Amino acid sequence: MRFAIVGHSFIARVAGNSLLQSDDVQLKGIRGATTWTLLLSKKIRDFDVDRVLLQIGGNDIGPTSNPYDIVSDICDVVAMFVEKVCRLI
C-alpha cells in the first residue's frame, strides 16, 4: 500500500527530513499553497497512491475569505483523489 501526506509548508518542511521518506510513504508539500494551488499542481494530480492524508486549508483563511468557498475548494481536492480510486484520511 502506498501512502501520501499532502499539504502546504508544514509538510514541505517535514519532507526535508530523509528519515521520514520511504518507498511506501510520500510527503508532498508546497510552501504557501492554498487548496486551489494543490488542484492546479501537476505533481499532486499525478500521484499514484492508495491512501492520502490531507493537511490543507490553513493558507486559505484570511480576513475576506468566504468559508463556503474554502469548503468547496477542499471538496474539489477530495474529489480529485476519489476519482483516482484513492482513499482519503
PDB file of N, CA, C and O in Angstrom:
ATOM      1  N   MET A   1       0.831  -1.170   0.000  1.00  0.00           N
ATOM      2  CA  MET A   1       0.000   0.000   0.000  1.00  0.00           C
ATOM      3  C   MET A   1       0.884   1.244   0.000  1.00  0.00           C
ATOM      4  O   MET A   1       1.806   1.364   0.807  1.00  0.00           O
ATOM      5  N   ARG A   2       0.594   2.154  -0.902  1.00  0.00           N
ATOM      6  CA  ARG A   2       1.344   3.412  -0.986  1.00  0.00           C
ATOM      7  C   ARG A   2       0.526   4.524  -0.337  1.00  0.00           C
ATOM      8  O   ARG A   2      -0.689   4.600  -0.520  1.00  0.00           O
ATOM      9  N   PHE A   3       1.192   5.371   0.411  1.00  0.00           N
ATOM     10  CA  PHE A   3       0.546   6.396   1.219  1.00  0.00           C
ATOM     11  C   PHE A   3       1.193   7.749   0.945  1.00  0.00           C
ATOM     12  O   PHE A   3       2.409   7.834   0.777  1.00  0.00           O
ATOM     13  N   ALA A   4       0.382   8.811   0.898  1.00  0.00           N
ATOM     14  CA  ALA A   4       0.917  10.161   0.699  1.00  0.00           C
ATOM     15  C   ALA A   4       0.347  11.107   1.740  1.00  0.00           C
ATOM     16  O   ALA A   4      -0.812  10.998   2.139  1.00  0.00           O
ATOM     17  N   ILE A   5       1.180  12.030   2.168  1.00  0.00           N
ATOM     18  CA  ILE A   5       0.742  13.130   3.015  1.00  0.00           C
ATOM     19  C   ILE A   5       0.930  14.393   2.184  1.00  0.00           C
ATOM     20  O   ILE A   5       2.044  14.713   1.769  1.00  0.00           O
ATOM     21  N   VAL A   6      -0.163  15.106   1.944  1.00  0.00           N
ATOM     22  CA  VAL A   6      -0.170  16.259   1.051  1.00  0.00           C
ATOM     23  C   VAL A   6      -0.584  17.496   1.828  1.00  0.00           C
ATOM     24  O   VAL A   6      -1.537  17.461   2.607  1.00  0.00           O
ATOM     25  N   GLY A   7       0.140  18.596   1.613  1.00  0.00           N
ATOM     26  CA  GLY A   7      -0.227  19.822   2.291  1.00  0.00           C
ATOM     27  C   GLY A   7       0.603  21.008   1.858  1.00  0.00           C
ATOM     28  O   GLY A   7       1.141  21.041   0.751  1.00  0.00           O
ATOM     29  N   HIS A   8       0.699  21.998   2.761  1.00  0.00           N
ATOM     30  CA  HIS A   8       1.447  23.208   2.428  1.00  0.00           C
ATOM     31  C   HIS A   8       2.787  23.202   3.144  1.00  0.00           C
ATOM     32  O   HIS A   8       3.409  22.145   3.250  1.00  0.00           O
ATOM     33  N   SER A   9       3.249  24.332   3.636  1.00  0.00           N
ATOM     34  CA  SER A   9       4.632  24.467   4.097  1.00  0.00           C
ATOM     35  C   SER A   9       5.003  23.513   5.236  1.00  0.00           C
ATOM     36  O   SER A   9       6.152  23.076   5.311  1.00  0.00           O
ATOM     37  N   PHE A  10       4.072  23.184   6.114  1.00  0.00           N
ATOM     38  CA  PHE A  10       4.403  22.255   7.192  1.00  0.00           C
ATOM     39  C   PHE A  10       4.866  20.918   6.626  1.00  0.00           C
ATOM     40  O   PHE A  10       5.866  20.363   7.080  1.00  0.00           O
ATOM     41  N   ILE A  11       4.154  20.409   5.654  1.00  0.00           N
ATOM     42  CA  ILE A  11       4.523  19.131   5.035  1.00  0.00           C
ATOM     43  C   ILE A  11       5.810  19.290   4.239  1.00  0.00           C
ATOM     44  O   ILE A  11       6.635  18.377   4.218  1.00  0.00           O
ATOM     45  N   ALA A  12       5.998  20.435   3.583  1.00  0.00           N
ATOM     46  CA  ALA A  12       7.238  20.683   2.831  1.00  0.00           C
ATOM     47  C   ALA A  12       8.441  20.626   3.769  1.00  0.00           C
ATOM     48  O   ALA A  12       9.481  20.072   3.411  1.00  0.00           O
ATOM     49  N   ARG A  13       8.307  21.196   4.970  1.00  0.00           N
ATOM     50  CA  ARG A  13       9.425  21.154   5.932  1.00  0.00           C
ATOM     51  C   ARG A  13       9.670  19.728   6.425  1.00  0.00           C
ATOM     52  O   ARG A  13      10.819  19.301   6.535  1.00  0.00           O
ATOM     53  N   VAL A  14       8.615  19.000   6.716  1.00  0.00           N
ATOM     54  CA  VAL A  14       8.759  17.616   7.179  1.00  0.00           C
ATOM     55  C   VAL A  14       9.377  16.749   6.079  1.00  0.00           C
ATOM     56  O   VAL A  14      10.179  15.859   6.361  1.00  0.00           O
ATOM     57  N   ALA A  15       8.998  17.014   4.828  1.00  0.00           N
ATOM     58  CA  ALA A  15       9.505  16.221   3.698  1.00  0.00           C
ATOM     59  C   ALA A  15      11.017  16.351   3.544  1.00  0.00           C
ATOM     60  O   ALA A  15      11.657  15.488   2.943  1.00  0.00           O
ATOM     61  N   GLY A  16      11.589  17.423   4.083  1.00  0.00           N
ATOM     62  CA  GLY A  16      13.034  17.606   4.009  1.00  0.00           C
ATOM     63  C   GLY A  16      13.820  16.681   4.910  1.00  0.00           C
ATOM     64  O   GLY A  16      15.046  16.625   4.811  1.00  0.00           O
ATOM     65  N   ASN A  17      13.147  15.949   5.791  1.00  0.00           N
ATOM     66  CA  ASN A  17      13.796  15.030   6.715  1.00  0.00           C
ATOM     67  C   ASN A  17      13.896  13.655   6.055  1.00  0.00           C
ATOM     68  O   ASN A  17      12.882  12.978   5.880  1.00  0.00           O
ATOM     69  N   SER A  18      15.088  13.246   5.694  1.00  0.00           N
ATOM     70  CA  SER A  18      15.273  11.973   4.988  1.00  0.00           C
ATOM     71  C   SER A  18      14.851  10.767   5.819  1.00  0.00           C
ATOM     72  O   SER A  18      14.561   9.711   5.256  1.00  0.00           O
ATOM     73  N   LEU A  19      14.809  10.896   7.139  1.00  0.00           N
ATOM     74  CA  LEU A  19      14.376   9.778   7.985  1.00  0.00           C
ATOM     75  C   LEU A  19      12.895   9.461   7.806  1.00  0.00           C
ATOM     76  O   LEU A  19      12.450   8.357   8.118  1.00  0.00           O
ATOM     77  N   LEU A  20      12.131  10.432   7.301  1.00  0.00           N
ATOM     78  CA  LEU A  20      10.691  10.236   7.142  1.00  0.00           C
ATOM     79  C   LEU A  20      10.304   9.795   5.741  1.00  0.00           C
ATOM     80  O   LEU A  20       9.121   9.573   5.480  1.00  0.00           O
ATOM     81  N   GLN A  21      11.253   9.663   4.838  1.00  0.00           N
ATOM     82  CA  GLN A  21      10.970   9.257   3.466  1.00  0.00           C
ATOM     83  C   GLN A  21      11.101   7.743   3.325  1.00  0.00           C
ATOM     84  O   GLN A  21      11.978   7.122   3.926  1.00  0.00           O
ATOM     85  N   SER A  22      10.223   7.168   2.530  1.00  0.00           N
ATOM     86  CA  SER A  22      10.320   5.744   2.225  1.00  0.00           C
ATOM     87  C   SER A  22       9.640   5.491   0.884  1.00  0.00           C
ATOM     88  O   SER A  22       9.013   6.386   0.318  1.00  0.00           O
ATOM     89  N   ASP A  23       9.768   4.278   0.386  1.00  0.00           N
ATOM     90  CA  ASP A  23       9.116   3.936  -0.874  1.00  0.00           C
ATOM     91  C   ASP A  23       7.602   3.875  -0.723  1.00  0.00           C
ATOM     92  O   ASP A  23       6.871   4.079  -1.692  1.00  0.00           O
ATOM     93  N   ASP A  24       7.129   3.595   0.485  1.00  0.00           N
ATOM     94  CA  ASP A  24       5.696   3.444   0.719  1.00  0.00           C
ATOM     95  C   ASP A  24       5.002   4.726   1.156  1.00  0.00           C
ATOM     96  O   ASP A  24       3.777   4.817   1.081  1.00  0.00           O
ATOM     97  N   VAL A  25       5.765   5.719   1.611  1.00  0.00           N
ATOM     98  CA  VAL A  25       5.184   6.976   2.088  1.00  0.00           C
ATOM     99  C   VAL A  25       5.818   8.139   1.335  1.00  0.00           C
ATOM    100  O   VAL A  25       7.039   8.294   1.318  1.00  0.00           O
ATOM    101  N   GLN A  26       4.973   8.949   0.716  1.00  0.00           N
ATOM    102  CA  GLN A  26       5.441  10.141   0.012  1.00  0.00           C
ATOM    103  C   GLN A  26       4.923  11.369   0.747  1.00  0.00           C
ATOM    104  O   GLN A  26       3.746  11.437   1.101  1.00  0.00           O
ATOM    105  N   LEU A  27       5.796  12.330   0.971  1.00  0.00           N
ATOM    106  CA  LEU A  27       5.410  13.596   1.595  1.00  0.00           C
ATOM    107  C   LEU A  27       5.541  14.679   0.540  1.00  0.00           C
ATOM    108  O   LEU A  27       6.638  14.919   0.034  1.00  0.00           O
ATOM    109  N   LYS A  28       4.437  15.338   0.199  1.00  0.00           N
ATOM    110  CA  LYS A  28       4.449  16.391  -0.815  1.00  0.00           C
ATOM    111  C   LYS A  28       3.815  17.641  -0.246  1.00  0.00           C
ATOM    112  O   LYS A  28       2.612  17.688   0.009  1.00  0.00           O
ATOM    113  N   GLY A  29       4.642  18.652  -0.051  1.00  0.00           N
ATOM    114  CA  GLY A  29       4.155  19.932   0.434  1.00  0.00           C
ATOM    115  C   GLY A  29       4.591  21.047  -0.485  1.00  0.00           C
ATOM    116  O   GLY A  29       5.687  21.019  -1.044  1.00  0.00           O
ATOM    117  N   ILE A  30       3.720  22.033  -0.636  1.00  0.00           N
ATOM    118  CA  ILE A  30       4.029  23.204  -1.449  1.00  0.00           C
ATOM    119  C   ILE A  30       3.926  24.410  -0.526  1.00  0.00           C
ATOM    120  O   ILE A  30       2.858  24.713   0.007  1.00  0.00           O
ATOM    121  N   ARG A  31       5.043  25.087  -0.346  1.00  0.00           N
ATOM    122  CA  ARG A  31       5.068  26.237   0.564  1.00  0.00           C
ATOM    123  C   ARG A  31       4.078  27.308   0.102  1.00  0.00           C
ATOM    124  O   ARG A  31       4.061  27.702  -1.064  1.00  0.00           O
ATOM    125  N   GLY A  32       3.254  27.766   1.049  1.00  0.00           N
ATOM    126  CA  GLY A  32       2.278  28.813   0.765  1.00  0.00           C
ATOM    127  C   GLY A  32       1.072  28.361  -0.035  1.00  0.00           C
ATOM    128  O   GLY A  32       0.266  29.188  -0.461  1.00  0.00           O
ATOM    129  N   ALA A  33       0.940  27.063  -0.244  1.00  0.00           N
ATOM    130  CA  ALA A  33      -0.136  26.546  -1.096  1.00  0.00           C
ATOM    131  C   ALA A  33      -1.511  26.741  -0.468  1.00  0.00           C
ATOM    132  O   ALA A  33      -1.697  26.622   0.743  1.00  0.00           O
ATOM    133  N   THR A  34      -2.453  27.042  -1.332  1.00  0.00           N
ATOM    134  CA  THR A  34      -3.870  27.017  -0.961  1.00  0.00           C
ATOM    135  C   THR A  34      -4.459  25.751  -1.567  1.00  0.00           C
ATOM    136  O   THR A  34      -3.782  25.048  -2.318  1.00  0.00           O
ATOM    137  N   THR A  35      -5.701  25.459  -1.249  1.00  0.00           N
ATOM    138  CA  THR A  35      -6.318  24.277  -1.855  1.00  0.00           C
ATOM    139  C   THR A  35      -6.372  24.429  -3.376  1.00  0.00           C
ATOM    140  O   THR A  35      -6.237  23.447  -4.107  1.00  0.00           O
ATOM    141  N   TRP A  36      -6.568  25.655  -3.847  1.00  0.00           N
ATOM    142  CA  TRP A  36      -6.601  25.905  -5.295  1.00  0.00           C
ATOM    143  C   TRP A  36      -5.243  25.597  -5.925  1.00  0.00           C
ATOM    144  O   TRP A  36      -5.181  25.020  -7.011  1.00  0.00           O
ATOM    145  N   THR A  37      -4.159  25.979  -5.253  1.00  0.00           N
ATOM    146  CA  THR A  37      -2.812  25.683  -5.739  1.00  0.00           C
ATOM    147  C   THR A  37      -2.616  24.178  -5.875  1.00  0.00           C
ATOM    148  O   THR A  37      -2.045  23.711  -6.861  1.00  0.00           O
ATOM    149  N   LEU A  38      -3.085  23.422  -4.893  1.00  0.00           N
ATOM    150  CA  LEU A  38      -2.944  21.965  -4.943  1.00  0.00           C
ATOM    151  C   LEU A  38      -3.736  21.375  -6.113  1.00  0.00           C
ATOM    152  O   LEU A  38      -3.280  20.435  -6.765  1.00  0.00           O
ATOM    153  N   LEU A  39      -4.916  21.928  -6.371  1.00  0.00           N
ATOM    154  CA  LEU A  39      -5.721  21.438  -7.501  1.00  0.00           C
ATOM    155  C   LEU A  39      -4.999  21.635  -8.832  1.00  0.00           C
ATOM    156  O   LEU A  39      -5.122  20.813  -9.740  1.00  0.00           O
ATOM    157  N   LEU A  40      -4.252  22.719  -8.941  1.00  0.00           N
ATOM    158  CA  LEU A  40      -3.565  23.031 -10.189  1.00  0.00           C
ATOM    159  C   LEU A  40      -2.187  22.380 -10.308  1.00  0.00           C
ATOM    160  O   LEU A  40      -1.584  22.408 -11.381  1.00  0.00           O
ATOM    161  N   SER A  41      -1.688  21.803  -9.234  1.00  0.00           N
ATOM    162  CA  SER A  41      -0.335  21.252  -9.206  1.00  0.00           C
ATOM    163  C   SER A  41      -0.257  19.901  -9.915  1.00  0.00           C
ATOM    164  O   SER A  41      -0.925  18.941  -9.531  1.00  0.00           O
ATOM    165  N   LYS A  42       0.566  19.848 -10.947  1.00  0.00           N
ATOM    166  CA  LYS A  42       0.753  18.596 -11.678  1.00  0.00           C
ATOM    167  C   LYS A  42       1.358  17.521 -10.773  1.00  0.00           C
ATOM    168  O   LYS A  42       0.971  16.355 -10.859  1.00  0.00           O
ATOM    169  N   LYS A  43       2.303  17.899  -9.904  1.00  0.00           N
ATOM    170  CA  LYS A  43       2.937  16.884  -9.056  1.00  0.00           C
ATOM    171  C   LYS A  43       1.940  16.287  -8.059  1.00  0.00           C
ATOM    172  O   LYS A  43       2.110  15.146  -7.627  1.00  0.00           O
ATOM    173  N   ILE A  44       0.915  17.036  -7.694  1.00  0.00           N
ATOM    174  CA  ILE A  44      -0.121  16.499  -6.811  1.00  0.00           C
ATOM    175  C   ILE A  44      -1.110  15.662  -7.614  1.00  0.00           C
ATOM    176  O   ILE A  44      -1.479  14.566  -7.192  1.00  0.00           O
ATOM    177  N   ARG A  45      -1.539  16.166  -8.762  1.00  0.00           N
ATOM    178  CA  ARG A  45      -2.502  15.433  -9.594  1.00  0.00           C
ATOM    179  C   ARG A  45      -1.950  14.113 -10.109  1.00  0.00           C
ATOM    180  O   ARG A  45      -2.719  13.182 -10.351  1.00  0.00           O
ATOM    181  N   ASP A  46      -0.633  14.009 -10.283  1.00  0.00           N
ATOM    182  CA  ASP A  46      -0.028  12.799 -10.840  1.00  0.00           C
ATOM    183  C   ASP A  46       0.313  11.734  -9.801  1.00  0.00           C
ATOM    184  O   ASP A  46       0.911  10.711 -10.136  1.00  0.00           O
ATOM    185  N   PHE A  47      -0.058  11.966  -8.557  1.00  0.00           N
ATOM    186  CA  PHE A  47       0.206  10.968  -7.521  1.00  0.00           C
ATOM    187  C   PHE A  47      -0.410   9.633  -7.877  1.00  0.00           C
ATOM    188  O   PHE A  47      -1.522   9.574  -8.403  1.00  0.00           O
ATOM    189  N   ASP A  48       0.306   8.568  -7.591  1.00  0.00           N
ATOM    190  CA  ASP A  48      -0.216   7.217  -7.753  1.00  0.00           C
ATOM    191  C   ASP A  48      -0.079   6.517  -6.405  1.00  0.00           C
ATOM    192  O   ASP A  48       0.876   5.780  -6.161  1.00  0.00           O
ATOM    193  N   VAL A  49      -1.057   6.765  -5.538  1.00  0.00           N
ATOM    194  CA  VAL A  49      -1.025   6.213  -4.185  1.00  0.00           C
ATOM    195  C   VAL A  49      -2.388   5.617  -3.846  1.00  0.00           C
ATOM    196  O   VAL A  49      -3.379   5.873  -4.529  1.00  0.00           O
ATOM    197  N   ASP A  50      -2.422   4.822  -2.787  1.00  0.00           N
ATOM    198  CA  ASP A  50      -3.656   4.185  -2.357  1.00  0.00           C
ATOM    199  C   ASP A  50      -4.400   4.987  -1.291  1.00  0.00           C
ATOM    200  O   ASP A  50      -5.629   4.949  -1.218  1.00  0.00           O
ATOM    201  N   ARG A  51      -3.646   5.710  -0.470  1.00  0.00           N
ATOM    202  CA  ARG A  51      -4.218   6.488   0.638  1.00  0.00           C
ATOM    203  C   ARG A  51      -3.573   7.863   0.675  1.00  0.00           C
ATOM    204  O   ARG A  51      -2.381   8.008   0.402  1.00  0.00           O
ATOM    205  N   VAL A  52      -4.372   8.877   1.016  1.00  0.00           N
ATOM    206  CA  VAL A  52      -3.855  10.239   1.120  1.00  0.00           C
ATOM    207  C   VAL A  52      -4.357  10.874   2.413  1.00  0.00           C
ATOM    208  O   VAL A  52      -5.540  10.799   2.745  1.00  0.00           O
ATOM    209  N   LEU A  53      -3.437  11.496   3.126  1.00  0.00           N
ATOM    210  CA  LEU A  53      -3.797  12.321   4.272  1.00  0.00           C
ATOM    211  C   LEU A  53      -3.613  13.770   3.830  1.00  0.00           C
ATOM    212  O   LEU A  53      -2.526  14.162   3.405  1.00  0.00           O
ATOM    213  N   LEU A  54      -4.684  14.565   3.932  1.00  0.00           N
ATOM    214  CA  LEU A  54      -4.625  15.966   3.513  1.00  0.00           C
ATOM    215  C   LEU A  54      -4.423  16.864   4.726  1.00  0.00           C
ATOM    216  O   LEU A  54      -5.136  16.744   5.722  1.00  0.00           O
ATOM    217  N   GLN A  55      -3.463  17.749   4.638  1.00  0.00           N
ATOM    218  CA  GLN A  55      -3.216  18.772   5.653  1.00  0.00           C
ATOM    219  C   GLN A  55      -3.319  20.093   4.903  1.00  0.00           C
ATOM    220  O   GLN A  55      -2.312  20.681   4.507  1.00  0.00           O
ATOM    221  N   ILE A  56      -4.568  20.554   4.713  1.00  0.00           N
ATOM    222  CA  ILE A  56      -4.806  21.722   3.870  1.00  0.00           C
ATOM    223  C   ILE A  56      -5.822  22.657   4.510  1.00  0.00           C
ATOM    224  O   ILE A  56      -6.496  22.297   5.475  1.00  0.00           O
ATOM    225  N   GLY A  57      -5.919  23.852   3.964  1.00  0.00           N
ATOM    226  CA  GLY A  57      -6.936  24.807   4.375  1.00  0.00           C
ATOM    227  C   GLY A  57      -6.421  26.005   5.141  1.00  0.00           C
ATOM    228  O   GLY A  57      -7.031  27.073   5.085  1.00  0.00           O
ATOM    229  N   GLY A  58      -5.321  25.864   5.851  1.00  0.00           N
ATOM    230  CA  GLY A  58      -4.813  26.953   6.678  1.00  0.00           C
ATOM    231  C   GLY A  58      -4.444  28.194   5.893  1.00  0.00           C
ATOM    232  O   GLY A  58      -4.678  29.309   6.360  1.00  0.00           O
ATOM    233  N   ASN A  59      -3.876  28.028   4.722  1.00  0.00           N
ATOM    234  CA  ASN A  59      -3.483  29.179   3.903  1.00  0.00           C
ATOM    235  C   ASN A  59      -4.659  29.796   3.158  1.00  0.00           C
ATOM    236  O   ASN A  59      -4.514  30.856   2.550  1.00  0.00           O
ATOM    237  N   ASP A  60      -5.813  29.152   3.196  1.00  0.00           N
ATOM    238  CA  ASP A  60      -6.999  29.680   2.521  1.00  0.00           C
ATOM    239  C   ASP A  60      -7.740  30.700   3.388  1.00  0.00           C
ATOM    240  O   ASP A  60      -8.558  31.468   2.882  1.00  0.00           O
ATOM    241  N   ILE A  61      -7.460  30.707   4.672  1.00  0.00           N
ATOM    242  CA  ILE A  61      -8.199  31.546   5.611  1.00  0.00           C
ATOM    243  C   ILE A  61      -7.568  32.933   5.687  1.00  0.00           C
ATOM    244  O   ILE A  61      -6.370  33.076   5.934  1.00  0.00           O
ATOM    245  N   GLY A  62      -8.397  33.944   5.469  1.00  0.00           N
ATOM    246  CA  GLY A  62      -7.951  35.330   5.545  1.00  0.00           C
ATOM    247  C   GLY A  62      -9.114  36.218   5.946  1.00  0.00           C
ATOM    248  O   GLY A  62     -10.236  35.739   6.111  1.00  0.00           O
ATOM    249  N   PRO A  63      -8.853  37.511   6.104  1.00  0.00           N
ATOM    250  CA  PRO A  63      -9.903  38.413   6.583  1.00  0.00           C
ATOM    251  C   PRO A  63     -11.115  38.522   5.648  1.00  0.00           C
ATOM    252  O   PRO A  63     -12.212  38.844   6.104  1.00  0.00           O
ATOM    253  N   THR A  64     -10.935  38.262   4.368  1.00  0.00           N
ATOM    254  CA  THR A  64     -12.064  38.362   3.430  1.00  0.00           C
ATOM    255  C   THR A  64     -12.484  37.001   2.882  1.00  0.00           C
ATOM    256  O   THR A  64     -13.246  36.930   1.918  1.00  0.00           O
ATOM    257  N   SER A  65     -12.001  35.932   3.482  1.00  0.00           N
ATOM    258  CA  SER A  65     -12.311  34.581   2.999  1.00  0.00           C
ATOM    259  C   SER A  65     -13.789  34.254   3.191  1.00  0.00           C
ATOM    260  O   SER A  65     -14.417  34.648   4.173  1.00  0.00           O
ATOM    261  N   ASN A  66     -14.307  33.532   2.232  1.00  0.00           N
ATOM    262  CA  ASN A  66     -15.662  33.021   2.329  1.00  0.00           C
ATOM    263  C   ASN A  66     -15.563  31.546   2.725  1.00  0.00           C
ATOM    264  O   ASN A  66     -15.025  30.742   1.965  1.00  0.00           O
ATOM    265  N   PRO A  67     -16.076  31.180   3.908  1.00  0.00           N
ATOM    266  CA  PRO A  67     -15.955  29.782   4.360  1.00  0.00           C
ATOM    267  C   PRO A  67     -16.537  28.774   3.368  1.00  0.00           C
ATOM    268  O   PRO A  67     -16.023  27.663   3.239  1.00  0.00           O
ATOM    269  N   TYR A  68     -17.586  29.151   2.679  1.00  0.00           N
ATOM    270  CA  TYR A  68     -18.200  28.236   1.715  1.00  0.00           C
ATOM    271  C   TYR A  68     -17.265  27.973   0.534  1.00  0.00           C
ATOM    272  O   TYR A  68     -17.204  26.855   0.023  1.00  0.00           O
ATOM    273  N   ASP A  69     -16.540  29.004   0.104  1.00  0.00           N
ATOM    274  CA  ASP A  69     -15.572  28.823  -0.982  1.00  0.00           C
ATOM    275  C   ASP A  69     -14.423  27.925  -0.547  1.00  0.00           C
ATOM    276  O   ASP A  69     -13.952  27.094  -1.324  1.00  0.00           O
ATOM    277  N   ILE A  70     -13.969  28.090   0.694  1.00  0.00           N
ATOM    278  CA  ILE A  70     -12.880  27.251   1.217  1.00  0.00           C
ATOM    279  C   ILE A  70     -13.310  25.793   1.247  1.00  0.00           C
ATOM    280  O   ILE A  70     -12.578  24.911   0.799  1.00  0.00           O
ATOM    281  N   VAL A  71     -14.497  25.547   1.776  1.00  0.00           N
ATOM    282  CA  VAL A  71     -15.005  24.170   1.851  1.00  0.00           C
ATOM    283  C   VAL A  71     -15.196  23.594   0.454  1.00  0.00           C
ATOM    284  O   VAL A  71     -14.897  22.424   0.218  1.00  0.00           O
ATOM    285  N   SER A  72     -15.691  24.406  -0.468  1.00  0.00           N
ATOM    286  CA  SER A  72     -15.877  23.938  -1.844  1.00  0.00           C
ATOM    287  C   SER A  72     -14.548  23.531  -2.472  1.00  0.00           C
ATOM    288  O   SER A  72     -14.462  22.494  -3.130  1.00  0.00           O
ATOM    289  N   ASP A  73     -13.510  24.346  -2.269  1.00  0.00           N
ATOM    290  CA  ASP A  73     -12.187  24.012  -2.811  1.00  0.00           C
ATOM    291  C   ASP A  73     -11.629  22.738  -2.185  1.00  0.00           C
ATOM    292  O   ASP A  73     -11.041  21.911  -2.882  1.00  0.00           O
ATOM    293  N   ILE A  74     -11.807  22.575  -0.879  1.00  0.00           N
ATOM    294  CA  ILE A  74     -11.346  21.354  -0.205  1.00  0.00           C
ATOM    295  C   ILE A  74     -12.087  20.144  -0.767  1.00  0.00           C
ATOM    296  O   ILE A  74     -11.482  19.097  -0.996  1.00  0.00           O
ATOM    297  N   CYS A  75     -13.390  20.281  -0.989  1.00  0.00           N
ATOM    298  CA  CYS A  75     -14.172  19.181  -1.574  1.00  0.00           C
ATOM    299  C   CYS A  75     -13.671  18.848  -2.976  1.00  0.00           C
ATOM    300  O   CYS A  75     -13.680  17.682  -3.371  1.00  0.00           O
ATOM    301  N   ASP A  76     -13.234  19.854  -3.734  1.00  0.00           N
ATOM    302  CA  ASP A  76     -12.683  19.606  -5.069  1.00  0.00           C
ATOM    303  C   ASP A  76     -11.377  18.817  -4.991  1.00  0.00           C
ATOM    304  O   ASP A  76     -11.130  17.946  -5.824  1.00  0.00           O
ATOM    305  N   VAL A  77     -10.544  19.115  -3.998  1.00  0.00           N
ATOM    306  CA  VAL A  77      -9.298  18.354  -3.810  1.00  0.00           C
ATOM    307  C   VAL A  77      -9.635  16.910  -3.454  1.00  0.00           C
ATOM    308  O   VAL A  77      -9.040  15.974  -3.988  1.00  0.00           O
ATOM    309  N   VAL A  78     -10.591  16.737  -2.552  1.00  0.00           N
ATOM    310  CA  VAL A  78     -11.013  15.386  -2.168  1.00  0.00           C
ATOM    311  C   VAL A  78     -11.529  14.633  -3.389  1.00  0.00           C
ATOM    312  O   VAL A  78     -11.166  13.478  -3.608  1.00  0.00           O
ATOM    313  N   ALA A  79     -12.369  15.281  -4.178  1.00  0.00           N
ATOM    314  CA  ALA A  79     -12.933  14.631  -5.374  1.00  0.00           C
ATOM    315  C   ALA A  79     -11.838  14.223  -6.357  1.00  0.00           C
ATOM    316  O   ALA A  79     -11.929  13.173  -6.994  1.00  0.00           O
ATOM    317  N   MET A  80     -10.802  15.056  -6.478  1.00  0.00           N
ATOM    318  CA  MET A  80      -9.701  14.744  -7.386  1.00  0.00           C
ATOM    319  C   MET A  80      -9.061  13.397  -7.006  1.00  0.00           C
ATOM    320  O   MET A  80      -8.765  12.581  -7.878  1.00  0.00           O
ATOM    321  N   PHE A  81      -8.852  13.176  -5.713  1.00  0.00           N
ATOM    322  CA  PHE A  81      -8.249  11.917  -5.283  1.00  0.00           C
ATOM    323  C   PHE A  81      -9.240  10.761  -5.334  1.00  0.00           C
ATOM    324  O   PHE A  81      -8.855   9.639  -5.665  1.00  0.00           O
ATOM    325  N   VAL A  82     -10.505  11.008  -5.015  1.00  0.00           N
ATOM    326  CA  VAL A  82     -11.507   9.957  -5.042  1.00  0.00           C
ATOM    327  C   VAL A  82     -11.677   9.437  -6.479  1.00  0.00           C
ATOM    328  O   VAL A  82     -11.848   8.235  -6.685  1.00  0.00           O
ATOM    329  N   GLU A  83     -11.629  10.330  -7.462  1.00  0.00           N
ATOM    330  CA  GLU A  83     -11.728   9.914  -8.862  1.00  0.00           C
ATOM    331  C   GLU A  83     -10.607   8.956  -9.237  1.00  0.00           C
ATOM    332  O   GLU A  83     -10.769   8.138 -10.142  1.00  0.00           O
ATOM    333  N   LYS A  84      -9.473   9.050  -8.552  1.00  0.00           N
ATOM    334  CA  LYS A  84      -8.333   8.157  -8.814  1.00  0.00           C
ATOM    335  C   LYS A  84      -8.444   6.874  -8.004  1.00  0.00           C
ATOM    336  O   LYS A  84      -7.494   6.093  -7.946  1.00  0.00           O
ATOM    337  N   VAL A  85      -9.601   6.648  -7.377  1.00  0.00           N
ATOM    338  CA  VAL A  85      -9.849   5.487  -6.531  1.00  0.00           C
ATOM    339  C   VAL A  85      -8.849   5.455  -5.378  1.00  0.00           C
ATOM    340  O   VAL A  85      -8.247   4.424  -5.079  1.00  0.00           O
ATOM    341  N   CYS A  86      -8.695   6.577  -4.762  1.00  0.00           N
ATOM    342  CA  CYS A  86      -7.771   6.729  -3.646  1.00  0.00           C
ATOM    343  C   CYS A  86      -8.584   7.054  -2.402  1.00  0.00           C
ATOM    344  O   CYS A  86      -9.495   7.879  -2.455  1.00  0.00           O
ATOM    345  N   ARG A  87      -8.264   6.416  -1.288  1.00  0.00           N
ATOM    346  CA  ARG A  87      -8.965   6.698  -0.032  1.00  0.00           C
ATOM    347  C   ARG A  87      -8.297   7.862   0.671  1.00  0.00           C
ATOM    348  O   ARG A  87      -7.071   7.975   0.706  1.00  0.00           O
ATOM    349  N   LEU A  88      -9.138   8.734   1.234  1.00  0.00           N
ATOM    350  CA  LEU A  88      -8.634   9.908   1.931  1.00  0.00           C
ATOM    351  C   LEU A  88      -8.811   9.789   3.431  1.00  0.00           C
ATOM    352  O   LEU A  88      -9.761   9.185   3.931  1.00  0.00           O
ATOM    353  N   ILE A  89      -7.848  10.396   4.138  1.00  0.00           N
ATOM    354  CA  ILE A  89      -7.885  10.417   5.594  1.00  0.00           C
ATOM    355  C   ILE A  89      -7.894  11.868   6.014  1.00  0.00           C
ATOM    356  O   ILE A  89      -7.924  12.165   7.208  1.00  0.00           O
TER     357      ILE A  89
END
